[in-house]
Amino acid sequence: MKQERVERAAAEARMAELSGWALNDAASSISKTFKFSNFIEAFGFMTQAAITAEKLNHHPEWFNVYSRVDVTLNTHDAGGLTELDFKLARAMDKAAARGAV
């Protein structure tokens, strides 16, 4: 099913539901850096996030170094943000809360 793009005003309103996420200048993606106490916790978070992403068929752009995971979310097919991005962001926040410092 094709996702509808969320316009800037709606994206800004949705950002109030998220903690620590940043909306880029073009309102086309959101990003966050997750920090953990070690690599195992960071990798565990990525594993949990990957399972959710696969279920949603919506995959993050991310970068990991030791205890840090940088995440950027957007929906390429829609040319910006969709509900899937906010849904995955909420799921990532929940996964991080179980293992974050």
Secondary structure, 3 states (H helix, E strand, C coil): CCCCCCCHHHHHHHHCCCCCCEECCCCCCEEEEEEECCHHHHHHHHHHHHHHHHHHCCCCEEEEECCEEEEEECEHHHCECCHHHHHHHHHHHHHHHCCEC
